Amino acid sequence: MFVETTKLQVYLFVFWYYYVNSERVYLNGTEDLSRWNGNGWKYINNEWRACNLDDGKPLYLHTKMYDIQKVGNVFVSIGTTNRKCSSIRLAKICNDDIRVKITYGNVSSESNFVERMPGVNTALYPMFYTHEYVMRIKRNNAESFGFVFTSIASCTRITKLKLFYYECPTSRQLTTFPPANAPNTGFTSVEGDCVRNSVKISTITMSCYHDGSIHVRGECRCNKGFFKNETRCQVCPQDTFKSNTGNRRCTKCGENSKSNTDRTKCICEARYFRVANERMDSAKRCYSAVPVQRLIYSNFTDGSVLVRWNVPIRKPGYNPVYLVTFNNKTKRMKERSLAFQSSTKETKSFTIQIVTELKVGNKTYRSPSMADRITVHKTRNNKAIVVIPQWNMVFIIYVLIFFATICDI
């Protein structure tokens, strides 16, 4: 039958206002202040104003009566602005607060409770007190109630008044609950279900309290291939994956791979593979059998030639085998160099061809061949061999032409 009777309790409700989790449902018509009746009050710009600093005569403002038959606990939010007495020099008498009284319909007597509503300092408006009060109204079987605001030797504005009650939320995190109003006292418990594309880890129970606060126990988690997006589980985007049940974000696929239809893993593109120790990690890069790079030649006075090559990928688990074809013979080897003896006594051209091969599981991957055309020259003493790759010959010719052009100039 009464509003909470102490300022401490009023401030507690202001504190709860910022931390409740239930949904506010506002009563229709409560935001319209024009139908109120004020003696000495003026209705200007959608707010009621009163200022009487001469004789201290009380000025009363009566709201309309509000019907609350179909709801449980009712809360009121009141916005006020008071002029600071310290900013009024010539006032004979002055107060910094406003009083509010609640009247009930269809009950034997009115409430005689009067609450003083002091202002709160604000840096934005140093000459005024502005504040919003949130209070819970105890119904005591009343079908309607209203408010009477009293300004006694104060400059006051009523900027808003809203009545609302709480409904227990129908969704929270990844759970849906049946509709229910917050109870008049204590709390009510409802059991929820997980949303689509999620799995229940433990039973979901929500306790919905009379003051609008809730407490949820239990957990739902998104399935594999889905991630949590606010209150639902959404399929992972293209080229991402999620291999476990949980609410974390999806992970980007490794380079040269794409996600499968279920978005639970990433599959390497054609001709690509993951090395042995990373085959189960979809976030790792997929490699291909890469051709060897530049061939390097070394000459020896005993008539032999050493050919070496570089491998662009150096990674544990990436262990290629090289198919080297020279002088119409193919040799399979793991080394990255080849020595050969030339038996010819004349200048002769050869082709050397190298293919990189890797075996992953039961599949074999081969790179395009790396081929080089070389020319072998014997010296007059028949001891040293000079090897000139074919592309080097072309380079030397261009260099000679360049210098010849400069000399002619």
N, C-alpha and C positions, 0 to 999 in steps of 0.2 A: 504494500500500500504506500510505501514511501520510496523516494529516491534515496540512494546511499547518503547517510546523514553527516558524514564528516568530510572535510576537505581532503584528508589523507586518502579516503576511499575514492573520492572523485578523481584525484590524481592517479590512483592505481588504475582506474578505468581508462584514463588517457594513455597510460603506459600500455595496457592490453590492446588498445586500439591499433598500435603499430605492430603487434606481434601475433594477433589472431590469424588463423589460417582458414576459417570458414568463409563462406561467401555472404556478403551483405545483400539483403533484399529490402529495398526502400519502399515504404508505403506510398501509394499514389496520392498526389496532392499535397504532400507535406512540404514541398519546396515553394509552394505559392504562399507568400506572406500578405498578399493584398486583401484578403478577407478577414484580417484581424481588426480588432476595434481598440483604438487607443485614445485615452483622455489626456490631451496635452502632448501626444506624440504625433509626428508627421511622417507620412510615407513618401520617401523620395528615393528615386533610382533603385527600386527593388529592395529597400531597407528601411527600417523604422528608426527615427531619431527623436531624442528628447534632451532638453537642456534647460534646467531651471535652477539658477544659482542665487536668486534674490531672496525668496522666503523659505526655501527648503520644503515646499509642498510636494507630497508624493505624487508622481505621475504614473498611472497604471496602463498597461498594455495587455489586452486579453487576446489570446489566440483562439482559433476555432477549436471545437472538440474533435478529437481523432478517434475513429472506430478501430478497436483492437480485438474484436471478438474472435477472429480466425487465426491469430498468431499467438505464440508463446511469449517468451521474454522480449521486451521492447527496449531498444536503446535510442537515446536522443543525442544528436550532435548539434550544439549551439555555437554560433560564431558571434563574437562581440568585439566592439571597439570602444574604449573609454578615453576621454581626454584627461591627461594628467593634471591634477590640481596644482602642481608646482609650475605649470605653464600658464595658469590663469591668475593674474596679479590682483584684479579688483573684485574677486569673488568674496561675498560676505560669508558664505558657508559652502563647503565643497566636500564631496566624497569621491573616491576612486573606484567604487564598485557598483554592482547592480544586483538586485535581489530577484529570485525566481520562486514562484509558488506553483504547486501542482494541484489541480482540481479534478475530481473524479466524477463520472456519471454513474447513475443507478446504484449508489452506495449510500449508507445511512448518513455519513457525514463527510465533509471535505477534509483533506489533509491540511493541518495548520503548519506544516513544515515549510520553512522559508530558508533557502540556500543563498548565501552571499557569494557572488561570483567576482572575485578580485581580478584585476588585470595582471598581465605578465609583461615585463619589460621587453622591448624589441629595439634592436639597433637600426632597423630600417625606418621606423617612424618614432623618433625620440620624444615627440610630444604626446604620444598616445600609447595606451595599453591595448594590445590585440591578443586574442586567444580563442581557441576552440575547445569547448568542453564536451566530453563524451560521458554520458551517465546511463546507468541501467534503471529502468522503471519497474518496480514491483507491482504487478497488476492487482493482486488481492481480489480476484474475480470481477474486476471492473470491466465494463464493455467499452468504455471510452474515457478519455481524459484530455485535459488541456493545460495550458500554462498561463500564469499571470506574472509579467515582468514589472518590477517597480523601480523607478529611478527617483532617488531622493537626493536633491542637491548635487546632481552629477550630469555631465554631458556624455550621453550614451548612444550607441548605435547597436541595433540587432541586425546583423548582416545575413544570417541564415539560420534555418532550423530544419533538420531532417530527422525523420523517424525511420528506424530500420530494425530488422531482426535477422538472425543468422540461419542459414541453411547449411546442413552438413555437405561438404563438397562431394560431387559425384565422380570425381576423378582426382587422383593424386599420384604423381610420379608415373608408374606404368600400371596403375590399378584403377578399376572402375568400381563404384559403389552404388547401391540403390538409393533413390532420393529419400531424404529424411530431414526434418526440421531439428534444430538444436532443442534439447529438452528444457523444461522450466527450471529444473534443478539437477544437480549431479551430471551424469553423462549417459549416453546411449552407445552401444557397441554394434557395429555392422561389419559383416564379412564381405570382402571384395574379391574380384576376379582379375586375372592378368589380362592385359590388352592383347590384341592379335599379334602374332609373330614373337611372343615372349613365353617364358616358362616360369612356373611358380617354384621358387626355391623353398619357401616356407609359407604357412597359412597367413593370409593378409587380413588383419583386423584393425579397424579404425574406431577409436574412442572419440566421440564428438561431445564436447562439454557445453554447458548452458551459456557460458560467456563467449562462445565463438572459437575457442581454442580446440585443437585436435591433437591426437597422438596416434601415429600409424606404426604398427608392428608387422614384420614380415618383409618379404622382398620378391620382386619379379625381375627377371633378366632377359634381355633380348637374345633371340636364337642366333646360331651361327649365320653369318651373312647379313645380319641386321645390326644397326646401331641405334642408340637412344637419341631421339629428337624430341626434347621436351616431354610430352606425355604419350608418345607412341614409339614403336620400333619401325624404323625405315630401312629399306634395302640399301646395301652399300652401293655407292656410285660405280660406274664403269671404271675398270682398271684399278679397283681397290678390293680388299678382301677382309674378312674377319673369321678366323678359324675356330674361335672358342665362344662359348656362351658367356655373355656379359654385357655391360653397358658402355664399354669404351668405344672410341671412334674407330672407324675402319682404317686399315693400313694401305698405303700405296703399293701397287705391284712393283716388283723389281724391274730394272731396265730390260727391254726386249721380251716382256711377258705381258699377258692379259688375263683378266679374271674369268673364271668359269661362269656358267649360267647361275649357279647358286651363290656366287660371290663368297665361297668358303676357301678358295685358294686361287693361285695364279699359275697359269700354264705357259711354258716357254713357247715362243713363236716357232714356226718351221725353221729347221736347221740350227736351232739354238738349244742349249742345255744348261743345267746347273752342275757345278762340280760336285764331286762325291760327298763332301762333308757339308754341303748346303742344299742338297736335293729336296729336303722337307721344309725349307724356309722360303715361303713365297715372296718375301720382301727382298731377297737377294737377287743380284743381277744374273741374267742368263747370258752365257758365252757361246761363241761359235768357233769352229775350227778356223783360225786366222792364218792366212799365208805368211810364210817367213818373210822377213824384210831383207834389206840390201845384202848381197853376197860380197864377201871380202876375200881377196886372193893374196897368198904369200908365196914367193918363189924361193927355191933352194938350189944350191950349186950341184947337188947330187942328182938333179934332173927331176925332182918331185915338186908337186904343187899342193898347197893346203887351201881348202875352201872352207870358210866359216860363215855363219849366218846368225842374225838376231831374231829373237822371238818377241813379238809385241806384248805378250801377256805373261807375266811372272806372278803366279798365284798358287798357293798350296792346293793340291787336288787337280790342278790343270797340268797333266803330264802327257804331252803329245808324243807320238812316234812319227818319224819322218821317212817318207818313201822317196829315196833319192835315185833318180835315173841318170846315168852317165855312160856315154859310149854304148848305148843300147842295152845296158844292164841296169836292173832295179835292185836296190838294196834297202832293207828295212832296218832302221837304226834309231836309237834314243839320243845319241850324241848330236851336238850341233856343229860338227865339223867333219870334213872328209878329205883325206890325203890320197893323191893318185900319182902314179909314175908314168911319164910319157915315153913311149918307146920309139916314137917317130923321129926321123932325122930331118924332116922337112917341116915347113910351116903347115899347120893343119887346124881346122876349126872344129869345135865341139859344141854340143848343147847339153847343159846341165839343168835338170828339172827336179823341183822339190815339192812334195805335197804333205801337208800337215794332217795327221790322222789321230782322232781320239775315240776311245771306246767308253761309253757310259751305259752301264747296265748291259742290256742285250742289243744296244744300238751303236752303230759306228758312224762317226761324223768325219767328213773330209773337206779340206779347204780347196779353193781353186789353186792350180799349180803356179809356182814361181819358177819361171824359166829364164835362163841367161845364155847368150851365145858368146863363146870365148874363142880366141885365136891364140895358138901356141907357136912360139918362134924359138928355134934353136940358134945359139950363138956359134961363132966360128970355131971356138975351141971345144964345142960340143959338151960343155959342162953346165951352163946355166940356162934356165928357161924363163922367158918373159911372157907373162899371161896378160893379155889386154882384152877386157870384156868388150863386147860389140858396141854397147852404148858409150863406152869411153872413146872408142875410135871415132864415133860421130861427133862427140864433144871436141876431140882434138882437131878434127877437120874444121869445125866452126871457129875454133880459136885461131887456127892458122889463117883462115880467110879474113878474120877480123884484123889481125896484125898486118896482113898483106895490104888490106885496104888503107890502114893508117900510114904505112910506109909510102904507098902511092901518093897519098895526099901530101 
